[in-house]
C-alpha cells in the first residue's frame, strides 16, 4: 500500500509545479520562405481550467515536425513538452514559397507554471535537424499576460465520460453553420463522433474520451470557395484552395478559432464544414477540418482525425508527385510509414515470420478475407508507396483508413499507434 502511494505521489509531482487548473495560451507567428524560417512571440494570455494531460507531461509520444518545451528556469527540469506539425512547414514545400515570404499563426495551450519558466519552440526540417528555434522567459506574474474572459459558445456534450482531467477532450466545432442550422450541426457532430468511435482502437478506449459539439455561429451558410469567387463570412474564415489545391480546406485564423472556443474544455479539435464539396485536412496536434455533407464524410473525418490526433501519415501516393517530403537518409517520425532507415523502430516486430522486405503487393481482397474471419495481422508487410511518394517510402498494409476511403478500418499497425497515443495521454 505504501509503495503504491509513493508511486502515485511521484507520478503527480510534475503537475504540482503548475498553477492548479489554469491554462497559459501562447500565440506565435511563424514566417519565412522555402529556405528559411523565423519564430516570433505574438501574445500570451491565461484562463481558468486545464484540459490537457496530467501524466507524461515532460515527454512526447512521437517527434512531430516541431516541439514546444517548458523548462523550469532555476532547475532546468522539463515541466511540459508537446509535439506538433504546422501548416507553415507544409507551405514551405510549395512553389509559392520559393518566391514569397508568408506568415502563419500558431497557438499553443500549456499548463500555467507556478514560477518563471523558459519556453522553447523548435521546428524540424524534412531532412532532419532543427530548422528554426526560439526561446523566451515566461513570468507567471507578468502583468501583460492577458486575462481571458471566456464566453462559452453554445455547446452540447455528445459523449461525456468524466472531467477534463480524467478524459481526452475533443471539441467538434461548427464552421459555416448559421444560427438556424445549429440543430443540423449537432446531428452532423454526432455522426462524426459515432464514426470515430466505431473504429478500432477508439471503440476499445471510448470511455477515455469526452466529445463536445460547439455550435459556433456563422453569418453565412457554407464555406468560402475561392475557385468560384465565393467568399463567405464564417466563424473560422476557412476556405478551399489552400496552397492553390482545390480540395484542400483549412483555416489560417488559429487565434480567432481559439478565442471562440475559450470557455469549453478541449485539447483536440475537429472542425465540420457545412458543405457537400469534398475536401479537408488534418494537422497533428492542431486541428482536423472536413466537410460534413459529402457522401464520404464519415471515412474522411476518421482519416483526418488519424492525422491530427495520432500523427499518422497519409499512406497513398502519386506517380508524378513533385514534392518530396521524405528522404532515404531520414526515418519518418510517423509510425505508419518507413524509409527503412530505422525500420526496427517501426512495425518490424509485427511482421509475420518470413515476410519479405519489401513485400510484393497482394493479389487478394484483404477485406473480403477479413470478413470471413481471417486475421488482418497475416497481411502486414512492407509495401512500397506511401507519404505521397511512389518510391522509397513504405506502408505496412495493402489498404487502410490512412490509404483509401474504401478501407473498412485502420490496419493493425495504425491501430497500435493510435492506442499508444491514447495510453500516453491517460496512463
N, C-alpha and C positions, 0 to 999 in steps of 0.2 A: 504493500500500500504506500509506504513512504517513498519507495523508488518511483512509483507511478506519479506521485505528487511532484517529485523533483524534476522528472521528465517534462511534466506539464508546465512547471514554472520556467524551465529553460526554453521551452517552445514559445512561451508567451513573452519572454524577456525583450526581444527586439521591438515588439509592438508597444511595450511600456515606455519606449523612448519617444513616442509621439503624443501630441496633444489628443486627449481622448475624443474620439468620434468627431474629428474635423478634417476637412479636405483643403489642401493647397492646390489651387489651379495656376499653372504657369503657361503663358502663351508665348510662343516663339515665332519668328519669321525665318524660313529657310530660303535662301536666294542663291542664284548662280547661273552657270551655263552648263554645257555638256562636259566641260573640263575642270571647273572649279565650283566650290560651294562655300557659303558663309552662313553662320547661325547668329541670330540676334535676339535678345530678350525684348519682348513687347510689353507685357503687363503681368502682374501677379494679383491674385485675389484669393479669398478664402470663404468658406461657408461651413455651417454645421452639418455633421453626418459624414461617414466614410463607408463607401460601398465596395471598396477594393478588398483584396485578400489580406488576411491577418496571419498567414503562415507563409513560409518560404519567401519572406519579404526581401531578403538580400540576394536572391538567386533569380535566374530566368530559366524557363524550360527549354527554350530554343534561342539561338543567337539573334535572329531577326536581321533587318537591314540597318538597324540603329539601336541604341540603348540610351536610356537616361538613368543616371545613378545618383543617389543621395547619400552623402558621406558625412558623418559627424566631424565637425571641424576640429575638435580637440583630440579625439582618439583615433581618427582615421578609419573608424569602423563603418562598413557599408550598412546603411539602415534600410534602404529600399532600392530596388532595381527593376526596370521594366524594359522589355524588348519591343520593337515596333518596326513597321515599314511606313513609307510615306509616298504620297502621290508625286512629290517633288523629285524623288530619286527615279521614279518611273519616267517622269517627263524628261529627265536628263538623257534618256536613250533616244529621244525623238529628234527628227531633223530640225525642228524649230529651235531646239536647244543649242544648235551649232551656230545660230545667228542672232539669238535674242537672249537677254537676261530677264528672268522672271522670278517672282517671289511667291511663296506658298505659306499659308497659315498652318500652324501645328499647335495642338493643345494637349497638355498632359495633366492628369489628375493624380495627385500624390498625397500621402498621409501628411498632415501638418506636423512638423517637428516641434519638440519642446525647446530646443536650443539651436544655436547657429549651425547651419549645415552648408556644405558645398554641393551644388547641383552641376553635374557634368553631362552634356549631351554629345554623343558621338554618332556619326554617320559612317557606314562601311561601303567601300567601293565594290563593284561586281567582281573585281579580280582579287579581292581580299585586302585587308588592312583598313586603317582609318582614313577616310577621305575628308572629314571635317570634324572639328571638335570645338566646344565652347563650354567654359566653366564660369560660375559666378557664385557668390555667397548669398545665402538667404537668412535673414534675421527675422524670426517669427514675431518680434516686437516692432518691426518696421511699420511706421505709420502710413506708408504709401502702398501697403498690401491692402487692396480694396476689399472691404467687407461686402460681400454679395448679399442681396436681399431677395432670396428665392420667391418667385411667384409661380407655384406649380401649375403647369398646364393641365387641362382636363385629362384624366387617365383612368384606366381600369386594369386591374391585375387579371391576367388570363390564367396564369399559374403562380401560386404563392405557397411555397413550402417552408418558409422561415424568414428570419430577419436578414437584413443586408449583410451582417457579419457571419451568418450561417450559410448563405447560399450565394451562387453566382447570379448577379442581377443583370438581365438583358432587357434593354429598352427597345420596343418595337415602335417606330416613330412614323407619323403621318407626314407625307410630302405631296402637295398638290391636291389635298382634300379641303373643300370648303367646310364651313360650319354645318351646312345642311347635309354634308356627306360623312359626318362623324360616325354614324352607325355603320355605314359601308366600310369605313376604315377598321372599326373594331372587328367586323366579320372577316376582313382580309387579314388582320393581325392574328386572329385565331387560326386561320388556315396556315399561316406561316409557322406558328408555334407547333401546330399539330404535325406539320411536315417535318420539322426538325426533330421532334421527339419520336417520330415514327422510325427514325434511322438509328441503327446501332452505331456507336455505343451510347448515343444520347438517351435512348429508351431505358437502358440499364441505370443511368445516372440521373434520371428525370427529377428525382427528389432533391437533388443538389442545386436546382435552378429555380429562380423567380423570373417570370416574363411579365412585363408591364407594358400595356399599349398606351402611348402618349399621343393624344389627338391634337397635334399642332394644327392651327387653322391657317389656311392659305386664302388669299384674296381671290385667286383664280383656280379653277379646276384643271388638273393636268400638270404637266411639266414642260419646260422650255425645250424646243426642238430647233436649234439654230439653222439646220439644213433647210428648214421650211420657213425661216424668218419668224418663227413663233417664239416670242419671249414672254413668259408669264410671271406674275407676281405670286411667288410661293414662299412657304415658311423657311425653306433652306436654300433657295436660289439654285437648285440643281439644274443640270442641263445635259442633254445628249451631246455627241460630237466632241467629247473630251479628247484633247490631242488630235482633233480632226478625224477621230474614229467614230463613225456614225452610231454604233451600238454602245459606245462607252458612256454610261450615265454616272456622273459624280456630282458632288458638291465641293466647292472650293472654300466655302464660308464656314470654317470649323468653329471660329469664335461665335458666330451667330448661332450655330447649332447648339453648342454647349450652353450659351446664355439661355436659350429657350428650354433646355432640359433640366436646368438647375431647379432643385426642389423635389425631384423624384429620384430615389436611389438607382444608379446604373453604373456599370463598368464596361459593358459591351453594347453596341448599337447596331440595330437592323432598321434601315430606312425603307419604307414601302412607298413607291411612286405610283400615283393614281393615273395609270396609263396602260394601254394594251400593246404598246410598242415594245419589242424585245430589246432588252439591254440591262446593264447594271455593272457592278464591280464590287470587289471586296478587298480591303486593305488591312493587314494584320494589326490588331490592337488599335484600330482607328474606327472603321465602320464598314457595314455591308449596305449596299443600295441596290434594290432590284425593283422591277415593275410588277405590280400586283395583279394585272388583268390580262397578261399574256397566257396562252394555254400551257406554257412551260413554267409558270410561276413557282409551283411547289419544288420541282427539282432544282431550279435555278437558285432559289433562296437558300436551299440547303447547301448547294455547291459554294455559293458566295460566303456563307457562314463558315464553311470549311476554311476559307482564306482568312477571314477577319478574326475568327475565334481561335483556330488551331494553327494558323500559319502554314496550311497545306499549299503546295504549288499546283498550278494547272498541269495536268498530265497529257493534254492534247498538244499537237504540234502542226507546223506548216512546212511544206516542202520548200517554199520560197521565202521563209522568214528572214528578214534583212537585219533585224536587231538581235544581237547576241547578249543574252542575259547570263549565261552560264559558260564557264571556261574549263577546259580539261584539267588545268592545274589546281582548280579550286573545287572542293566538295561543297555542294549547296547546303545551306543550313536547314532547308525544308526537309522534313522527314520522309516524304514520299517520292523523292527523286534522287538520282545519284549520277555523278560523272565517273564513278568507280575509283576516284582518287582516294577515298576513305570509305569503302563500301562496308567495312567491318562495323562502322558506327551506324549503319542504316538497318536494312532488313535481312542481312545475310543469315542471321540466326533463325529466320523464319522460312528459309528456302527448304523445300523437300529434298531429301537425300538424292544426290546425283544430278541436280539441276545444273544445266549448262549456263555459263556466264560469258557473253549474253545469251539469252534464251530466244529460240525461234518462236515467232508468233504461233499461237494455237489455231488450228483449223476447225475448232468446235465451238458450239454455242455454250459459253461458260454458264450463262444464266439459266439456260434450259437444264443443264446438269445440276445446277444449284436447286432448282425447283424440284428435281427428282431426288433430292436428299443427299447429293454429293457435296462434300465439304469444299468450301472455297479455297481453303489452305493449300490444297493439292495443286492449284493453278498459279501460286505465287512464283514469280520468276524475275528476270531482269530483261525487260523488253525495251528496245531502243525506240526513241521518240517520246519526248516529254518536254515540259518547260518551253513550249513554242518552237523547239528545235528538233528536226528530224534525225540529226546525227549527234552522237556524243553525250546525250542525256538519256537516262533510263528511268522507266517507271516499274512498279512492282507487279502490275496486273494487266491482263489484256484489256479490261474495261473496268470503270469505277465511276462513282459520282463525280470525282475530280477530272474525269476523262470525257464523258459524254452525259447528256441529259437522259439518254435511254437506259443507262445502267440502273439496276434496281437498288443499289446500296453502295456505301463505301466499301472498298476492298479491305481485307484483313489488316494490311499494313496501315492504311489510313485510320481504321478503327482503333488500332493500338495507339497511334499518335494522338488521336483525339482523347482517348481515355487517359493517357499520361498527362495531358494538359488539364483535364478536369480534376484529376487527382492532385496535381500540383497546386491548384487553387484551393482545394478543400481538405487536404490531408496533411 
